[in-house]
């Protein structure tokens, strides 16, 4: 049974993690959402246990059929190429 106020798996947001190559960060974000993080604030709080500078923001475009959340490990967008030394 789904708890009131919790989203079902079909309604889970798409997570856009930055940087994309940080596999532990991406995996934790996906796991927290799968386990029930229902708001950007809940996801942010969970991610901050491992990545204290994380910021999560919801993309809000009119008429968009799905929810999308941006999770920034460093509190802002970073160029993944720079982070990898490319």
Protein Blocks (a to p, Z undefined) as FASTA:
>chain_A
ZZehiacfklpccdddddfklmmlmmmmmmmmmnopabfklmmmmmmmmmmmbccddddd
ehiabdcddddfkopacdfklmnoZZ
